[in-house]
Amino acid sequence: MSIKRVVPDITSDRMDESRAFYTEFLGLELAMDMGWIMTFVSSANPTAQVTVLQKPPTETPLPNMSVEVDDVNAAHAKAVAQGLDIVYPITTEPWGVRRFFVKDPNGVIVNVMAHA
């Protein structure tokens, strides 16, 4: 079996804020918006995608994800400037990545990272 892409599905009750987070902070493009589901795509790599689904009436656990960027320091500065909730400080880890964790509008923790 060959995997073409992996797309995390995020459940949200904050669709407008989610749209802003994924487009304005991460720079993804909104490829599909049906009101109850949105898919965001990287223009540089169309197989890199995130889907946000309208939160159902019952509690649904949200997935975690990692986003590799080319300049983690610039991403961190942008997150700070936008007042986003950074829940793990920018750190160079012993295994060779520099990263920080930021919460998206839904409380999902996104590991924003680059190889050191």
MARMAR-393958 format. One record per residue: x, y, z of N, C-alpha, C in turn. Coordinates in steps of 0.1 Angstrom, whole numbers, plus 5000, padded with zeros to 4 digits. Layout:
<atoms>
- nxx | nyy | nzz | caxx | cayy | cazz | cxx | cyy | czz
- X | Y | Z | X | Y | Z | X | Y | Z
...
</atoms>
This chain:
<atoms>
- nxx | nyy | nzz | caxx | cayy | cazz | cxx | cyy | czz
- 5008 | 4988 | 5000 | 5000 | 5000 | 5000 | 5009 | 5012 | 5000
- 5005 | 5022 | 4992 | 5013 | 5035 | 4991 | 5004 | 5046 | 4997
- 5009 | 5053 | 5006 | 5002 | 5064 | 5012 | 5005 | 5077 | 5004
- 4995 | 5083 | 4999 | 4996 | 5096 | 4991 | 4997 | 5108 | 5000
- 4989 | 5108 | 5011 | 4989 | 5120 | 5020 | 4983 | 5115 | 5034
- 4986 | 5123 | 5043 | 4980 | 5122 | 5057 | 4974 | 5135 | 5060
- 4961 | 5135 | 5064 | 4954 | 5148 | 5067 | 4948 | 5147 | 5080
- 4952 | 5155 | 5090 | 4946 | 5155 | 5103 | 4932 | 5161 | 5102
- 4923 | 5155 | 5109 | 4909 | 5161 | 5110 | 4907 | 5167 | 5124
- 4904 | 5180 | 5124 | 4902 | 5187 | 5137 | 4888 | 5191 | 5138
- 4882 | 5188 | 5150 | 4868 | 5191 | 5153 | 4868 | 5205 | 5159
- 4859 | 5214 | 5155 | 4859 | 5228 | 5159 | 4845 | 5233 | 5162
- 4845 | 5242 | 5172 | 4833 | 5250 | 5174 | 4836 | 5265 | 5171
- 4848 | 5267 | 5165 | 4853 | 5280 | 5163 | 4858 | 5281 | 5148
- 4849 | 5279 | 5139 | 4853 | 5278 | 5125 | 4860 | 5291 | 5119
- 4854 | 5302 | 5122 | 4860 | 5315 | 5117 | 4874 | 5317 | 5123
- 4876 | 5314 | 5135 | 4890 | 5316 | 5141 | 4899 | 5305 | 5136
- 4894 | 5293 | 5133 | 4902 | 5283 | 5127 | 4907 | 5287 | 5113
- 4898 | 5292 | 5106 | 4901 | 5297 | 5092 | 4913 | 5307 | 5093
- 4912 | 5317 | 5102 | 4922 | 5327 | 5104 | 4935 | 5321 | 5108
- 4935 | 5311 | 5117 | 4947 | 5305 | 5122 | 4955 | 5298 | 5111
- 4948 | 5290 | 5104 | 4954 | 5282 | 5093 | 4958 | 5290 | 5081
- 4951 | 5300 | 5078 | 4955 | 5308 | 5066 | 4965 | 5319 | 5070
- 4961 | 5327 | 5081 | 4970 | 5338 | 5084 | 4983 | 5335 | 5092
- 4982 | 5325 | 5100 | 4994 | 5321 | 5108 | 5003 | 5311 | 5100
- 4997 | 5300 | 5096 | 5004 | 5290 | 5089 | 5006 | 5292 | 5074
- 4997 | 5301 | 5068 | 4998 | 5304 | 5054 | 4992 | 5294 | 5045
- 4984 | 5285 | 5050 | 4977 | 5275 | 5041 | 4966 | 5282 | 5033
- 4962 | 5276 | 5022 | 4951 | 5282 | 5014 | 4938 | 5274 | 5017
- 4927 | 5281 | 5017 | 4914 | 5274 | 5019 | 4910 | 5268 | 5006
- 4911 | 5254 | 5005 | 4908 | 5247 | 4992 | 4893 | 5243 | 4991
- 4886 | 5241 | 5003 | 4873 | 5237 | 5003 | 4866 | 5242 | 5015
- 4854 | 5248 | 5013 | 4846 | 5253 | 5024 | 4831 | 5250 | 5022
- 4826 | 5240 | 5029 | 4812 | 5236 | 5028 | 4804 | 5241 | 5040
- 4810 | 5250 | 5048 | 4803 | 5255 | 5060 | 4806 | 5246 | 5072
- 4804 | 5233 | 5071 | 4806 | 5224 | 5082 | 4820 | 5217 | 5081
- 4827 | 5219 | 5069 | 4840 | 5213 | 5068 | 4848 | 5222 | 5059
- 4861 | 5224 | 5063 | 4870 | 5232 | 5055 | 4883 | 5224 | 5054
- 4889 | 5225 | 5042 | 4902 | 5218 | 5040 | 4912 | 5229 | 5036
- 4923 | 5229 | 5042 | 4934 | 5239 | 5040 | 4946 | 5231 | 5033
- 4952 | 5238 | 5023 | 4962 | 5231 | 5015 | 4974 | 5240 | 5014
- 4986 | 5234 | 5014 | 4999 | 5242 | 5011 | 5000 | 5244 | 4996
- 5002 | 5256 | 4992 | 5004 | 5258 | 4978 | 5017 | 5252 | 4973
- 5027 | 5251 | 4982 | 5040 | 5245 | 4978 | 5040 | 5230 | 4977
- 5031 | 5224 | 4985 | 5030 | 5209 | 4986 | 5015 | 5206 | 4988
- 5008 | 5204 | 4977 | 4993 | 5201 | 4978 | 4989 | 5189 | 4985
- 4999 | 5180 | 4989 | 4995 | 5168 | 4997 | 4995 | 5171 | 5012
- 5001 | 5183 | 5015 | 5001 | 5187 | 5029 | 4988 | 5195 | 5032
- 4979 | 5189 | 5040 | 4966 | 5194 | 5042 | 4961 | 5192 | 5056
- 4951 | 5201 | 5060 | 4945 | 5200 | 5073 | 4930 | 5202 | 5070
- 4922 | 5193 | 5077 | 4907 | 5195 | 5075 | 4902 | 5199 | 5089
- 4892 | 5208 | 5089 | 4885 | 5212 | 5101 | 4870 | 5209 | 5099
- 4865 | 5202 | 5109 | 4851 | 5198 | 5109 | 4843 | 5205 | 5120
- 4831 | 5209 | 5117 | 4822 | 5216 | 5127 | 4821 | 5206 | 5138
- 4823 | 5211 | 5150 | 4821 | 5202 | 5162 | 4807 | 5197 | 5164
- 4806 | 5184 | 5166 | 4792 | 5178 | 5168 | 4788 | 5181 | 5182
- 4775 | 5179 | 5185 | 4770 | 5182 | 5199 | 4777 | 5174 | 5210
- 4783 | 5163 | 5207 | 4789 | 5155 | 5218 | 4804 | 5158 | 5217
- 4811 | 5156 | 5229 | 4826 | 5158 | 5229 | 4833 | 5148 | 5220
- 4842 | 5153 | 5213 | 4850 | 5144 | 5204 | 4865 | 5148 | 5207
- 4873 | 5138 | 5210 | 4887 | 5141 | 5212 | 4894 | 5147 | 5199
- 4902 | 5157 | 5201 | 4909 | 5163 | 5190 | 4922 | 5157 | 5188
- 4927 | 5156 | 5175 | 4940 | 5150 | 5172 | 4951 | 5161 | 5174
- 4963 | 5156 | 5176 | 4975 | 5165 | 5177 | 4982 | 5164 | 5163
- 4990 | 5174 | 5160 | 4998 | 5174 | 5148 | 5011 | 5181 | 5149
- 5020 | 5179 | 5140 | 5032 | 5186 | 5138 | 5033 | 5193 | 5125
- 5038 | 5205 | 5125 | 5040 | 5213 | 5113 | 5054 | 5217 | 5111
- 5061 | 5211 | 5101 | 5075 | 5215 | 5099 | 5076 | 5228 | 5090
- 5083 | 5237 | 5095 | 5085 | 5250 | 5088 | 5100 | 5252 | 5084
- 5102 | 5262 | 5075 | 5116 | 5264 | 5071 | 5123 | 5273 | 5081
- 5116 | 5282 | 5088 | 5122 | 5291 | 5098 | 5114 | 5291 | 5111
- 5117 | 5283 | 5120 | 5109 | 5281 | 5132 | 5110 | 5294 | 5141
- 5121 | 5301 | 5140 | 5123 | 5313 | 5148 | 5113 | 5324 | 5143
- 5112 | 5325 | 5130 | 5103 | 5335 | 5124 | 5088 | 5331 | 5127
- 5085 | 5318 | 5127 | 5071 | 5313 | 5130 | 5068 | 5317 | 5145
- 5078 | 5314 | 5154 | 5076 | 5317 | 5168 | 5074 | 5332 | 5170
- 5082 | 5341 | 5163 | 5080 | 5355 | 5164 | 5066 | 5359 | 5159
- 5061 | 5353 | 5149 | 5048 | 5356 | 5144 | 5037 | 5352 | 5154
- 5039 | 5340 | 5160 | 5029 | 5335 | 5169 | 5029 | 5345 | 5181
- 5040 | 5349 | 5186 | 5041 | 5359 | 5197 | 5034 | 5372 | 5193
- 5037 | 5377 | 5181 | 5032 | 5390 | 5177 | 5016 | 5389 | 5175
- 5011 | 5377 | 5172 | 4997 | 5375 | 5171 | 4990 | 5372 | 5184
- 4998 | 5371 | 5194 | 4992 | 5368 | 5208 | 4987 | 5354 | 5209
- 4992 | 5345 | 5201 | 4987 | 5331 | 5202 | 4992 | 5325 | 5215
- 4985 | 5314 | 5220 | 4988 | 5307 | 5232 | 5000 | 5297 | 5230
- 5012 | 5301 | 5234 | 5023 | 5292 | 5233 | 5024 | 5284 | 5246
- 5023 | 5271 | 5244 | 5022 | 5263 | 5256 | 5035 | 5255 | 5259
- 5045 | 5256 | 5250 | 5058 | 5250 | 5252 | 5068 | 5260 | 5245
- 5078 | 5265 | 5253 | 5086 | 5275 | 5247 | 5095 | 5270 | 5236
- 5100 | 5279 | 5228 | 5109 | 5275 | 5217 | 5121 | 5269 | 5223
- 5125 | 5257 | 5218 | 5135 | 5249 | 5224 | 5142 | 5241 | 5213
- 5155 | 5240 | 5215 | 5163 | 5231 | 5206 | 5164 | 5217 | 5214
- 5158 | 5207 | 5208 | 5158 | 5194 | 5215 | 5170 | 5186 | 5212
- 5174 | 5177 | 5221 | 5186 | 5168 | 5220 | 5185 | 5160 | 5207
- 5173 | 5157 | 5202 | 5173 | 5148 | 5190 | 5173 | 5156 | 5177
- 5176 | 5169 | 5177 | 5179 | 5176 | 5165 | 5168 | 5184 | 5159
- 5158 | 5188 | 5167 | 5147 | 5197 | 5162 | 5146 | 5209 | 5171
- 5143 | 5220 | 5165 | 5140 | 5232 | 5172 | 5125 | 5234 | 5171
- 5118 | 5236 | 5182 | 5103 | 5236 | 5181 | 5097 | 5244 | 5192
- 5084 | 5247 | 5191 | 5075 | 5252 | 5201 | 5062 | 5247 | 5199
- 5053 | 5247 | 5210 | 5040 | 5242 | 5209 | 5030 | 5255 | 5210
- 5021 | 5255 | 5201 | 5011 | 5266 | 5202 | 4997 | 5260 | 5200
- 4988 | 5266 | 5208 | 4974 | 5261 | 5207 | 4967 | 5268 | 5196
- 4960 | 5261 | 5188 | 4951 | 5267 | 5177 | 4938 | 5271 | 5184
- 4929 | 5278 | 5177 | 4917 | 5283 | 5184 | 4908 | 5272 | 5190
- 4911 | 5259 | 5187 | 4903 | 5248 | 5192 | 4909 | 5241 | 5204
- 4921 | 5246 | 5208 | 4928 | 5239 | 5219 | 4937 | 5228 | 5215
- 4938 | 5225 | 5201 | 4947 | 5215 | 5196 | 4961 | 5220 | 5197
- 4970 | 5212 | 5202 | 4984 | 5216 | 5204 | 4991 | 5213 | 5191
- 4997 | 5223 | 5185 | 5004 | 5222 | 5172 | 5019 | 5223 | 5175
- 5026 | 5213 | 5172 | 5041 | 5213 | 5173 | 5047 | 5219 | 5161
- 5051 | 5232 | 5162 | 5057 | 5239 | 5151 | 5072 | 5237 | 5152
- 5078 | 5231 | 5142 | 5092 | 5226 | 5143 | 5100 | 5228 | 5130
- 5113 | 5227 | 5132 | 5123 | 5227 | 5120 | 5135 | 5218 | 5125
- 5141 | 5212 | 5116 | 5153 | 5204 | 5119 | 5164 | 5214 | 5123
- 5171 | 5212 | 5134 | 5182 | 5222 | 5138 | 5194 | 5221 | 5129
</atoms>
